[in-house]
């Protein structure tokens, strides 16, 4: 293990000792741009866990190379499930996210998938959602018109079924 890897592991272990996921998240944001922790982390406390990652991806009406805070996995403890913990975490993430957008990946939870558009997230089919960060929205015009354009662009790039794709092709009949 190199010295940089050892320092990163030491920083990550210290981060995990913080008392809440929110505190761990704040500290991770402070350390990530300094290069003292990895670009991805699994935050855990009291039966709740989040897998977060800093990525670069193309987002409609934001940037072709937008830096994103990815929320790739969420497991909320049954003691706080349905009580607004994740909604509150999203608000914290939006306020503190230093990058271009928050990206919620592979949403299988029907309630969460229904909630995210009401919170200003745009669906990127299949099952992914994004919202420009508060910081990005403050620097750029993120009007209702621009949101509508982003929704249309994301739906235009949605995967189509194989049947739809084959029906759209002009295939010659087999002889």
C-alpha positions in Angstrom: 0.0 0.0 0.0 1.4 3.4 -1.0 1.7 6.3 1.4 -1.2 8.1 -0.4 -3.4 5.0 -0.1 -2.6 4.6 3.5 -3.5 8.3 4.2 -6.7 7.9 2.2 -7.6 4.8 4.2 -6.8 6.5 7.5 -8.9 9.6 6.5 -11.8 7.3 5.6 -11.6 5.4 8.9 -11.6 8.7 10.8 -14.6 9.8 8.8 -16.6 6.7 9.6 -16.1 7.5 13.4 -18.2 10.6 13.0 -21.6 10.3 14.8 -24.0 10.9 11.9 -24.2 10.2 8.1 -24.7 13.9 7.7 -21.4 14.7 9.5 -19.6 12.0 7.5 -21.0 13.5 4.3 -19.8 17.0 5.2 -16.3 15.7 6.1 -16.1 13.6 2.9 -16.9 16.7 0.8 -14.1 18.6 2.6 -11.6 15.8 2.0 -12.4 14.7 -1.5 -11.2 17.7 -3.4 -8.0 17.7 -1.3 -7.4 14.1 -2.6 -7.2 12.6 0.9 -10.2 10.2 0.4 -11.4 8.2 -2.6 -14.0 9.4 -5.0 -16.5 7.0 -3.6 -17.5 6.1 -0.1 -20.0 4.0 1.8 -21.4 6.1 4.7 -23.1 4.1 7.5 -24.7 4.8 10.9 -27.5 3.1 12.9 -28.7 0.8 10.1 -28.8 3.4 7.4 -26.2 3.5 4.6 -25.5 5.6 1.5 -23.0 4.8 -1.2 -21.8 8.1 -2.7 -19.5 8.9 -5.5 -18.1 11.9 -7.4 -18.5 11.3 -11.1 -18.4 13.1 -14.5 -21.3 12.6 -16.8 -23.3 14.3 -19.6 -26.5 15.9 -18.3 -29.1 17.6 -20.6 -29.1 21.4 -20.2 -26.3 21.3 -17.6 -23.1 20.2 -19.2 -21.5 17.6 -21.4 -19.0 16.9 -18.7 -20.9 17.8 -15.5 -19.3 16.8 -12.2 -21.9 15.1 -10.1 -22.6 13.9 -6.6 -23.9 10.4 -7.3 -26.2 8.7 -4.7 -25.7 5.2 -6.0 -27.3 3.2 -3.2 -29.6 4.0 -0.3 -30.6 1.7 2.5 -32.7 3.5 5.1 -33.2 1.9 8.6 -36.7 0.8 9.3 -36.7 3.1 12.3 -36.5 6.2 10.1 -38.0 4.9 6.9 -41.0 7.0 5.6 -40.2 9.8 8.1 -38.4 12.2 5.8 -34.8 11.3 6.6 -33.7 10.9 3.0 -35.7 14.0 1.9 -33.8 16.0 4.5 -30.5 14.4 3.4 -31.3 15.5 -0.2 -31.8 19.0 1.0 -28.4 19.0 2.8 -26.7 17.5 -0.2 -28.3 20.1 -2.5 -27.1 22.9 -0.2 -23.6 21.6 0.2 -22.9 20.0 -3.2 -19.9 21.8 -4.6 -20.3 20.3 -8.1 -22.8 20.7 -10.9 -25.6 18.3 -10.0 -26.9 15.6 -7.7 -27.5 12.3 -9.6 -29.7 9.6 -8.0 -28.8 6.3 -9.6 -30.9 3.2 -10.3 -34.1 4.1 -8.4 -36.0 0.9 -7.8 -38.2 2.3 -4.9 -41.6 3.3 -6.4 -42.2 5.9 -3.7 -38.8 7.5 -4.3 -39.2 7.5 -8.1 -42.6 9.3 -7.7 -41.1 11.8 -5.2 -38.0 12.9 -7.0 -39.7 14.8 -9.9 -41.8 16.7 -7.3 -38.5 17.8 -5.7 -37.2 19.1 -9.1 -35.3 16.1 -10.2 -35.4 15.2 -13.9 -35.6 11.5 -14.9 -32.9 10.1 -17.1 -34.4 6.8 -18.1 -34.1 4.1 -17.1 -34.5 4.7 -13.4 -32.0 7.6 -12.9 -32.7 11.1 -11.8 -30.7 14.4 -11.6 -31.1 17.9 -10.4 -28.6 20.7 -10.8 -27.0 21.7 -7.5 -28.0 24.8 -5.6 -24.6 26.2 -6.4 -25.1 25.5 -10.2 -28.6 26.9 -10.2 -27.4 30.1 -8.5 -24.8 30.7 -11.3 -27.0 29.7 -14.2 -30.6 30.3 -15.2 -32.6 27.3 -14.3 -36.0 28.4 -15.3 -39.1 26.3 -15.7 -38.5 26.5 -19.5 -35.0 25.1 -19.1 -36.2 22.3 -16.8 -38.8 21.4 -19.5 -36.1 21.4 -22.2 -33.9 19.1 -20.0 -36.9 16.7 -19.4 -37.6 16.6 -23.2 -33.9 16.0 -24.0 -33.6 13.2 -21.4 -36.8 11.5 -22.7 -35.5 11.8 -26.3 -32.5 9.7 -25.3 -34.4 7.1 -23.4 -33.8 3.6 -24.4 -36.4 2.1 -26.6 -37.7 -1.4 -26.6 -36.2 -3.9 -29.1 -39.6 -4.2 -30.8 -39.8 -0.4 -31.3 -36.2 -0.3 -32.6 -36.9 -3.2 -35.1 -40.1 -1.6 -36.2 -38.3 1.6 -37.0 -35.7 -0.1 -39.2 -36.5 -0.6 -42.9 -35.6 -4.2 -43.1 -35.9 -6.1 -46.3 -37.9 -9.3 -46.2 -36.0 -12.6 -46.1 -36.1 -14.7 -49.2 
